[in-house]
Amino acid sequence: MSNFLAYGLKASLSGCLFLATAAHAEISQKVAPDFTLKSQSGENLRLSELRGEVVMINFWASWCGPCRQEMPLLDELYAEYQPMGFTILGVNVEEDSSKAKALLDEVPVSFPVLFDNQSQVSKLYDVIAMPSTVLVDRDGHVRYLHHGYKPGYEQTYQEQVRALIRE
């Protein structure tokens, strides 16, 4: 491995960790940009087709440790609130989706996983950290934006999902 490549990998990993610890939630009211992406099952999913549901969009990458830690917790959240009109779209941001698929074999989830191989959706949502989580209300408005993940954030997600489901 070249020194440049090793440095880049080390910088990417430390950047992921820094961004994960620098997380915060922003509150917004803008309309969530619509998108269509291919899912793990091979079908195309469009965000606007989920209008009427509370949607969590979670941007993640297989190389991101906090993303790996968060995935099973998101799956528990999905299982609990999906019957009440809640869904999660796990959006993998890597060019090569084979690494994401390998991770999903290790850490399977029941919510839809989509592949943003060309970073088009990531750019639409101004993703600046891994993971990044966006909560969209039933009317299609971005209500919360979280950058990064640390243990305990799932409690905040749960409170916000409950509040949006009740609206």
Buried (B, 14 or more C-beta within 10 A) or exposed (E): EEEEEEEEEEEBEEEBBEBBEEBEBEEBEEEBBEBEBBBBEEEEBEBEEBBEBBBBBBBBBBBBEBBBBBBEBBBEBBEEBBEEBBBBBBBBBBEEBEBBBEBBEEBEBEBBBBBBBEEEBBEEBEBEBBBBBBBBBBEBBBBBBBBBBEEEBBEBBBEBBBBBBEE
